C-alpha cells in the first residue's frame, strides 16, 4: 500500500502518515481513533516519518485490538534496545468501541484497515477504518469520478480570469 507522509500544521516536526492505497482498494464505512502502544525507539522513528502501512491490518483477539504488519523502521541512532520493525502493536480503544468493531468484523467481507497515523497532544494515534474490499469495477468507477472532478476543477479555475 502506498504511504504518504505530510507534516502537520500543529507542530512543524510531527508527521502525519497516511494510507492512500486504502481508499482505493476499500470502501470505508466507519472510522475510529485509537491510541497505540509503542516503545521508545518506535516513537522516535515515527516522529522522523519512518513508517509504512504496506499490508498492514488490524484484528481482534481476546477482546483486544492488534495492529499487524505495520512497519516502523529501526531508529537510526538506536542501540541494542532497538525494536522489531514488524512486531504486533496493541491498539487502545474502549470496550464499547471494541464490541462495535467486533460486530462489524463478524459480518462477511469487513476488515479493519489502518488509515492514518498522527500525533495528538504528544500521543501517537491511529485512525482505523471498518472497510469492505472493492471489486475491480468499483475501482474503475472511483478513478472515473476522481478524473471528472479534477477536470471540472481545472475548467472552473481557467474560466475566472479577469481582464483589466
Secondary structure, 3 states (H helix, E strand, C coil): CCEEEEECCCCCCCEEEEEHHHHHHEEEEEEEEEEECCCHHHHHHHHCCCEECCCCEEEEECCEEEEECCEECCCCCCCCCCCCCCCCEEEECCHHHHHHHHHHHHCCCEEEEEEEEEEECCEEEEEEEEEEECCHHHHHHHHHHHHHHHHHHHHHHHHCCCCC
